[in-house]
């Protein structure tokens, strides 16, 4: 069955261009021009969301934030489309759990390559078969569920994958480069800063358990054994 992509952009020409090229590539496309409509159609559980950042009323960043807070939609990969390309904008997008961040004008071959890479990662990812534990945190890869002290912790899919990757290797330092290779792959352009942003968000959500994730300066991270 064809992958379903939700495309969200308030510029009709861009929306039509993206829809045409994605459908030509064999994807099933739903196209909407506003943030509120995106939140509604996201509940159809598309396989991926292309989300414009600059939109009136409800912008793309707010749409992504709401999607990642909703257990039904938090695992849907989000790729931001924006006319802005500063590091600040990219960091904000990554903090909200975006898989990727593409600056307009969009190169269709590059966009299609990024989408294929995201789908490959999600299809080939093999989480550890058994629950992982540290402190009073339990990570269940089969259900993408994390609890701390018996209470659910709401992580994005990428945050979950990073924490599970570290927890599967207690006491072992995992470099930023190794995390990027394992969880993003070579086909998506991301930088070391990407890992740091995600780790910071994970620590915030773990609260008092955050010190179990140790920073090895200049190298990477590890879960304290």
Residue frames relative to the residue before (quaternion, step in Angstrom):
aa qw qx qy qz dx dy dz
X 1.0000 0.0000 0.0000 0.0000 0.00 0.00 0.00
X 0.5330 -0.6554 0.4305 0.3177 3.58 -0.94 0.91
X 0.5116 -0.6264 0.4951 0.3175 3.54 -1.10 0.74
X 0.3124 -0.7571 0.5525 0.1549 3.55 -1.05 0.85
X 0.0596 -0.8016 0.5949 -0.0069 3.58 -0.72 1.10
X 0.2348 -0.7407 0.6164 0.1277 3.55 -0.93 0.99
X 0.1171 -0.7959 0.5934 0.0277 3.58 -0.66 1.16
X 0.0528 -0.8139 0.5779 -0.0303 3.56 -0.76 1.10
X 0.3022 0.7237 -0.5725 0.2390 3.57 -0.60 1.18
X 0.3863 -0.7511 0.4864 0.2236 3.58 -0.88 0.89
X 0.6011 0.5170 -0.3677 0.4860 3.61 1.28 0.00
X 0.4203 -0.7603 0.4391 0.2292 3.55 -0.43 1.27
X 0.6378 0.5346 -0.3382 0.4393 3.60 0.98 -0.79
X 0.6678 0.4836 -0.2995 0.4801 3.57 0.94 -0.87
X 0.6315 0.5392 -0.3292 0.4496 3.57 0.97 -0.86
X 0.6741 0.4879 -0.2911 0.4720 3.58 0.92 -0.89
X 0.6584 0.5202 -0.3095 0.4473 3.58 0.94 -0.90
X 0.6738 0.4829 -0.2963 0.4744 3.58 0.92 -0.90
X 0.6501 0.5227 -0.3186 0.4502 3.58 0.91 -0.91
X 0.6530 0.5284 -0.3135 0.4428 3.57 0.89 -0.93
X 0.7201 0.4540 -0.2610 0.4553 3.57 0.80 -1.02
X 0.6455 0.5055 -0.3280 0.4692 3.60 1.03 -0.67
X 0.6546 0.4932 -0.3126 0.4801 3.59 0.98 -0.80
X 0.6112 0.5502 -0.3327 0.4616 3.56 1.09 -0.75
X 0.6738 0.4825 -0.2739 0.4879 3.57 1.15 -0.71
X 0.6177 -0.5909 0.3286 0.4017 3.61 1.26 -0.09
X 0.5174 0.6349 -0.4232 0.3873 3.58 1.26 0.14
X 0.3929 -0.6513 0.5866 0.2781 3.55 -1.27 0.46
X 0.1238 -0.8405 0.5275 -0.0014 3.56 -0.62 1.15
X 0.0869 -0.7152 0.6895 0.0738 3.50 -1.21 0.79
X 0.1113 -0.8172 0.5652 0.0194 3.57 -0.69 1.10
X 0.0441 0.7844 -0.6166 0.0508 3.58 -0.88 0.99
X 0.3702 -0.7811 0.4758 0.1625 3.54 -1.15 0.65
X 0.7571 0.3133 -0.1944 0.5393 3.59 1.21 0.25
X 0.6385 -0.5733 0.3733 0.3525 3.54 -1.22 0.61
X 0.6487 0.5219 -0.3295 0.4452 3.59 0.93 -0.86
X 0.6506 0.5007 -0.3122 0.4780 3.58 0.99 -0.81
X 0.6162 0.5503 -0.3451 0.4453 3.58 1.06 -0.72
X 0.6544 0.5129 -0.3155 0.4574 3.59 0.92 -0.87
X 0.6533 0.5088 -0.3096 0.4673 3.56 1.04 -0.76
X 0.7321 0.4314 -0.2475 0.4655 3.59 0.80 -1.00
X 0.5413 0.6156 -0.4033 0.4067 3.61 1.19 -0.37
X 0.6185 0.5586 -0.3425 0.4337 3.58 1.16 -0.52
X 0.5309 0.5690 -0.4168 0.4698 3.58 1.33 0.12
X 0.3636 -0.7817 0.4283 0.2706 3.56 1.42 -0.06
X 0.0092 0.7942 -0.6045 0.0608 3.59 0.43 1.20
X 0.5757 -0.6001 0.4312 0.3499 3.56 -1.25 0.37
X 0.7907 -0.0010 0.0204 0.6118 3.59 1.21 -0.46
X 0.1920 -0.7693 0.5982 0.1162 3.58 -1.17 0.62
X 0.1757 -0.7273 0.6550 0.1055 3.56 -0.91 1.01
X 0.0310 -0.8611 0.5010 -0.0813 3.55 -0.35 1.27
X 0.3357 -0.7300 0.5660 0.1843 3.55 -0.66 1.16
X 0.4282 -0.7137 0.4925 0.2543 3.58 -0.98 0.81
X 0.7771 0.3487 -0.1762 0.4935 3.58 0.74 -1.08
X 0.2589 0.7369 -0.5800 0.2313 3.56 -0.22 1.33
X 0.5289 -0.6333 0.4510 0.3403 3.61 -1.10 0.60
X 0.7932 0.3115 -0.2575 0.4556 3.54 -1.35 0.37
X 0.7835 -0.1022 0.1047 0.6039 3.61 0.24 -1.22
X 0.2272 -0.8074 0.5264 0.1394 3.62 -0.37 1.17
X 0.7260 -0.4745 0.2937 0.4019 3.53 -1.32 0.26
X 0.6244 0.5430 -0.3466 0.4417 3.59 1.03 -0.71
X 0.6664 0.4825 -0.3008 0.4823 3.57 0.99 -0.80
X 0.6040 0.5408 -0.3533 0.4668 3.59 1.05 -0.72
X 0.6703 0.4971 -0.3002 0.4620 3.60 0.88 -0.95
X 0.6320 0.5375 -0.3389 0.4437 3.57 0.96 -0.84
X 0.6847 0.4786 -0.2885 0.4678 3.58 0.89 -0.91
X 0.6281 0.5373 -0.3393 0.4490 3.58 1.01 -0.75
X 0.7085 0.4679 -0.2641 0.4575 3.57 0.93 -0.90
X 0.6351 0.5066 -0.3357 0.4768 3.60 1.24 -0.29
X 0.6510 0.5113 -0.3039 0.4717 3.58 1.25 -0.42
X 0.4462 -0.7154 0.4625 0.2744 3.65 -0.56 1.07
X 0.6288 0.5543 -0.3412 0.4254 3.60 1.10 -0.61
X 0.8141 0.2897 -0.1134 0.4904 3.58 0.96 -0.87
X 0.4681 0.7343 -0.4279 0.2420 3.61 1.19 -0.29
X 0.7063 0.4691 -0.2834 0.4481 3.62 1.08 -0.56
X 0.4784 0.6583 -0.4570 0.3592 3.63 1.24 0.00
X 0.4211 -0.7027 0.5006 0.2797 3.64 -0.73 0.94
X 0.1432 -0.7806 0.6062 0.0515 3.55 -0.99 0.94
X 0.0783 -0.7601 0.6438 0.0406 3.56 -0.98 0.93
X 0.2931 -0.7745 0.5370 0.1608 3.57 -0.64 1.12
X 0.1461 -0.7338 0.6571 0.0916 3.52 -1.19 0.76
X 0.1573 0.8122 -0.5448 0.1370 3.60 -0.70 0.99
X 0.4669 -0.6536 0.5204 0.2899 3.51 -1.24 0.52
X 0.6476 0.4872 -0.3125 0.4955 3.57 1.30 -0.24
X 0.0830 -0.8388 0.5377 0.0209 3.57 -0.99 0.77
X 0.3490 0.7515 -0.5025 0.2468 3.58 1.13 0.47
X 0.6424 -0.5285 0.3854 0.3994 3.57 -1.23 0.44
X 0.6053 0.5651 -0.3586 0.4309 3.59 1.03 -0.76
X 0.6633 0.4995 -0.3066 0.4652 3.57 0.90 -0.92
X 0.6585 0.5128 -0.3167 0.4506 3.57 0.93 -0.87
X 0.6459 0.5220 -0.3213 0.4551 3.58 0.94 -0.85
X 0.6376 0.5199 -0.3295 0.4632 3.59 0.95 -0.85
X 0.6595 0.5146 -0.3077 0.4534 3.55 0.93 -0.89
X 0.6724 0.4913 -0.2977 0.4667 3.55 0.93 -0.85
X 0.6115 0.5518 -0.3491 0.4469 3.57 1.06 -0.71
X 0.6898 0.4683 -0.2689 0.4822 3.56 1.13 -0.64
X 0.6206 -0.6060 0.3248 0.3770 3.58 1.25 0.21
X 0.3389 0.7530 -0.5060 0.2495 3.59 1.18 0.37
X 0.4578 -0.6663 0.5194 0.2769 3.55 -1.12 0.72
X 0.8026 -0.0367 0.0859 0.5891 3.55 1.01 -0.82
X 0.2433 -0.7574 0.6005 0.0810 3.52 -1.33 0.40
X 0.0036 -0.8334 0.5497 -0.0567 3.60 -0.31 1.24
X 0.3019 -0.7710 0.5414 0.1459 3.55 -0.78 1.09
X 0.4165 -0.6903 0.5387 0.2446 3.56 -1.01 0.89
X 0.5126 -0.1402 -0.8468 -0.0220 1.58 -2.23 1.13
X 0.4706 -0.7143 0.4568 0.2442 3.53 -0.92 0.99
X 0.2913 -0.7040 0.6211 0.1839 3.54 -1.03 0.90
X 0.4062 -0.7456 0.4698 0.2416 3.59 -0.48 1.17
X 0.6518 0.4937 -0.3489 0.4580 3.68 0.81 -0.76
X 0.6589 0.4967 -0.3143 0.4693 3.59 0.97 -0.83
X 0.6439 0.5237 -0.3230 0.4547 3.59 0.96 -0.85
X 0.6671 0.4963 -0.3053 0.4642 3.58 0.89 -0.90
X 0.6374 0.5202 -0.3288 0.4637 3.58 1.02 -0.76
X 0.6482 0.5100 -0.3208 0.4656 3.60 0.97 -0.81
X 0.6521 0.5136 -0.3165 0.4591 3.59 0.95 -0.86
X 0.6490 0.5063 -0.3240 0.4664 3.60 0.93 -0.86
X 0.6468 0.5258 -0.3215 0.4492 3.58 0.98 -0.83
X 0.6415 0.5183 -0.3217 0.4651 3.59 0.98 -0.82
X 0.6748 0.4848 -0.3031 0.4666 3.59 0.88 -0.89
X 0.6233 0.5309 -0.3478 0.4568 3.61 1.02 -0.73
X 0.6602 0.5123 -0.3175 0.4483 3.58 0.89 -0.89
X 0.6950 0.4806 -0.2848 0.4526 3.56 0.88 -0.89
X 0.6884 0.4832 -0.2862 0.4591 3.57 1.07 -0.69
X 0.7530 0.3990 -0.2139 0.4774 3.58 1.04 -0.74
X 0.4838 0.6714 -0.4452 0.3420 3.58 1.23 -0.24
X 0.0855 -0.7887 0.6084 0.0194 3.56 -0.84 1.00
X 0.2232 -0.7991 0.5424 0.1321 3.61 -0.14 1.20
X 0.6381 -0.5064 0.3919 0.4275 3.59 -1.15 0.42
X 0.5167 -0.7025 0.3954 0.2884 3.62 -0.90 0.91
X 0.7700 0.3356 -0.1803 0.5119 3.60 1.08 -0.56
X 0.6196 -0.5323 0.4076 0.4082 3.59 -1.16 0.45
X 0.2620 -0.7499 0.5924 0.1346 3.54 -1.13 0.78
X 0.0909 -0.8198 0.5651 0.0187 3.58 -1.03 0.71
X 0.1573 0.7133 -0.6824 0.0299 3.50 -1.33 0.54
X 0.7925 0.0919 -0.1545 0.5828 3.56 -1.02 0.87
X 0.7026 -0.3879 0.2949 0.5186 3.62 -0.71 -1.01
X 0.4458 0.6724 -0.4508 0.3821 3.54 1.23 0.63
X 0.0584 -0.7807 0.6217 0.0251 3.58 -0.93 0.92
X 0.1520 -0.7845 0.6004 0.0289 3.54 -0.90 1.08
X 0.0964 -0.8018 0.5895 0.0199 3.57 -0.63 1.15
X 0.2766 -0.8080 0.4961 0.1565 3.62 -0.13 1.25
X 0.6224 0.5701 -0.3576 0.3996 3.61 1.06 -0.61
X 0.7831 0.2836 -0.1501 0.5326 3.59 1.11 -0.63
X 0.3605 -0.7362 0.4816 0.3100 3.58 1.33 -0.07
X 0.4642 0.6643 -0.4481 0.3774 3.55 0.97 0.92
X 0.0805 -0.7741 0.6271 0.0312 3.53 -1.04 0.88
X 0.0421 -0.7757 0.6291 0.0289 3.54 -1.00 0.87
X 0.1005 -0.7573 0.6421 0.0636 3.54 -1.21 0.62
X 0.8168 -0.0102 -0.0486 0.5747 3.54 -0.49 1.19
X 0.6921 -0.4862 0.2639 0.4636 3.56 1.14 0.64
X 0.6448 0.4990 -0.3195 0.4828 3.60 1.29 -0.08
X 0.5263 -0.6443 0.4554 0.3171 3.57 -1.02 0.83
X 0.1782 -0.7434 0.6359 0.1057 3.55 -1.16 0.77
X 0.2875 -0.7926 0.5187 0.1417 3.59 -0.62 1.14
X 0.0559 0.7852 -0.6104 0.0879 3.56 -0.24 1.32
X 0.4955 -0.5919 0.5247 0.3588 3.55 -1.22 0.42
X 0.6876 -0.4804 0.3307 0.4325 3.57 -1.24 0.30
X 0.6825 0.4813 -0.3042 0.4583 3.59 0.87 -0.85
X 0.6223 0.5215 -0.3410 0.4738 3.59 1.02 -0.75
X 0.6240 0.5353 -0.3338 0.4612 3.57 0.99 -0.83
X 0.6838 0.5017 -0.2946 0.4403 3.58 0.82 -1.00
X 0.6362 0.5164 -0.3330 0.4666 3.59 1.00 -0.76
X 0.6865 0.4781 -0.2967 0.4606 3.59 0.81 -0.96
X 0.6496 0.5071 -0.3222 0.4659 3.60 0.96 -0.81
X 0.6282 0.5413 -0.3332 0.4487 3.59 1.02 -0.81
X 0.6821 0.4675 -0.2820 0.4864 3.57 0.96 -0.86
X 0.6806 0.5101 -0.2967 0.4342 3.59 0.89 -0.94
X 0.6226 0.5392 -0.3399 0.4540 3.58 1.17 -0.49
X 0.7471 0.3145 -0.1704 0.5603 3.59 1.33 -0.25
X 0.0089 -0.8487 0.5286 0.0116 3.62 0.74 0.97
X 0.8136 0.2394 -0.2006 0.4904 3.54 -0.94 0.96
X 0.6564 0.4991 -0.3111 0.4724 3.59 1.23 -0.28
X 0.3901 -0.7061 0.5404 0.2391 3.56 -0.93 0.93
X 0.1261 -0.7656 0.6287 0.0517 3.56 -0.90 1.02
X 0.3664 -0.7528 0.5010 0.2191 3.58 -0.60 1.10
X 0.6345 -0.5157 0.4102 0.4040 3.52 -1.27 0.38
X 0.6421 0.5350 -0.3220 0.4447 3.56 0.99 -0.86
X 0.6505 0.5148 -0.3185 0.4586 3.59 1.00 -0.80
X 0.6417 0.5081 -0.3215 0.4761 3.58 1.03 -0.77
X 0.6447 0.5167 -0.3232 0.4614 3.59 0.96 -0.82
X 0.6711 0.4977 -0.2995 0.4606 3.58 0.91 -0.90
X 0.7074 0.4850 -0.2694 0.4379 3.57 0.90 -0.96
X 0.8191 0.3088 -0.1173 0.4690 3.56 0.88 -0.94
X 0.7427 0.3233 -0.2274 0.5405 3.60 1.19 -0.30
X 0.3469 -0.7542 0.4949 0.2569 3.60 1.05 -0.65
X 0.6454 -0.5635 0.3760 0.3529 3.54 -1.33 0.17
X 0.6429 0.5844 -0.3169 0.3805 3.58 1.18 -0.48
X 0.7057 0.4003 -0.2509 0.5280 3.59 1.23 -0.24
X 0.3460 -0.7550 0.5210 0.1970 3.56 -0.80 1.02
X 0.2109 0.7331 -0.6226 0.1745 3.53 -0.52 1.24
X 0.3403 -0.7508 0.5389 0.1733 3.56 -1.21 0.49
X 0.7290 -0.4304 0.3028 0.4378 3.56 -1.32 0.24
X 0.5888 0.5985 -0.3551 0.4110 3.56 1.08 -0.77
X 0.5585 0.6136 -0.3780 0.4108 3.58 1.14 -0.62
X 0.6679 0.4946 -0.2985 0.4692 3.58 0.88 -0.94
X 0.6530 0.5286 -0.3193 0.4385 3.59 0.91 -0.91
X 0.6338 0.5341 -0.3256 0.4551 3.58 1.00 -0.83
X 0.6820 0.4853 -0.2878 0.4652 3.57 0.89 -0.93
X 0.6350 0.5243 -0.3311 0.4608 3.59 0.98 -0.81
X 0.6376 0.5308 -0.3321 0.4487 3.59 0.94 -0.82
X 0.6697 0.4901 -0.3010 0.4698 3.58 0.96 -0.86
X 0.6190 0.5357 -0.3418 0.4615 3.60 1.04 -0.76
X 0.6579 0.5147 -0.3093 0.4545 3.57 0.91 -0.92
X 0.6305 0.5345 -0.3356 0.4518 3.57 0.96 -0.84
X 0.7143 0.4627 -0.2606 0.4558 3.58 0.91 -0.91
X 0.6596 0.4947 -0.3124 0.4718 3.60 1.17 -0.51
X 0.3245 -0.7846 0.4823 0.2154 3.59 1.22 -0.27
X 0.8596 -0.0586 0.0561 0.5045 3.58 -0.85 -0.99
X 0.6301 0.5301 -0.3384 0.4555 3.60 1.24 -0.25
X 0.4134 0.7550 -0.4400 0.2558 3.57 1.30 -0.10
X 0.6473 0.5447 -0.3403 0.4106 3.62 1.05 -0.68
X 0.5039 0.6179 -0.4402 0.4129 3.60 1.25 0.05
X 0.6534 0.4220 -0.3125 0.5453 3.58 1.24 -0.31
X 0.1294 -0.8307 0.5407 0.0286 3.54 -0.30 1.27
X 0.3129 -0.7211 0.5878 0.1912 3.56 -1.09 0.79
X 0.1515 -0.7439 0.6440 0.0945 3.56 -0.89 0.96
X 0.4010 -0.7861 0.4127 0.2256 3.52 -0.07 1.37
X 0.8366 0.1706 -0.1601 0.4953 3.53 -0.89 1.02
X 0.7177 0.4182 -0.2473 0.4988 3.59 1.26 -0.10
X 0.6747 -0.4534 0.3487 0.4665 3.57 0.44 -1.18
X 0.5911 -0.5742 0.4483 0.3464 3.56 -1.09 -0.77
X 0.0209 -0.7780 0.6262 0.0453 3.54 -1.31 0.35
X 0.4186 -0.6305 0.5814 0.2988 3.50 -1.33 0.38
X 0.4873 -0.6800 0.4635 0.2919 3.56 -0.77 1.05
X 0.4488 -0.7114 0.4758 0.2569 3.57 -0.78 1.03
